[in-house]
Amino acid sequence: MSEEVDEMTAVGGEGEFGVLPGHSALMTTLKPGGMSYKQKGKSSVIALSSGFAEVGPEKVTILAEGAERAGDIDIEQARRDLAEAEKTLEGLDREDAAYADAETAAAVAAARLEVAEKR
């Protein structure tokens, strides 16, 4: 996506952050969550998976493993994906090598569902 927007917010490694034109330079990791933005007064949201954000005074570059617009997410499928990811997570010990992957899958599924329900 390449759009001119008035403002945006996303979930960074240290929490949610917002960007307006003229923002100071910043580079941060992204956690799974919604990236919202306003364009001519209209709000939109995209579900992002893990990635990075580079913020400059006039441009934000997002590099994410996945991104989906709210309207493109099937809510029922998102609910099933979250339930499956949570069930997988419950069956694993924190010391298990697969635990981190399952935790990330659950976070992505939760972000997708949250964004889909905001439309």
PEHUPE-V775577 format. One record per run of one state. SS is the DSSP state (2 for helix, 1 for strand, 0 for the rest). FROM is the first residue (numbers start at 1). LEN is the number of residues. If there is no record, write none. Layout:
ss-><SS	SS>
from-><FROM	FROM>
len-><LEN	LEN>
This chain:
ss-><0	1	0	1	0	1	0	1	0	1	0	1	0	1	0	1	2	0	2	0	2	0>
from-><1	7	13	15	21	26	31	33	40	42	49	51	56	60	65	67	70	73	75	91	99	117>
len-><6	6	2	6	5	5	2	7	2	7	2	5	4	5	2	3	3	2	16	8	18	3>
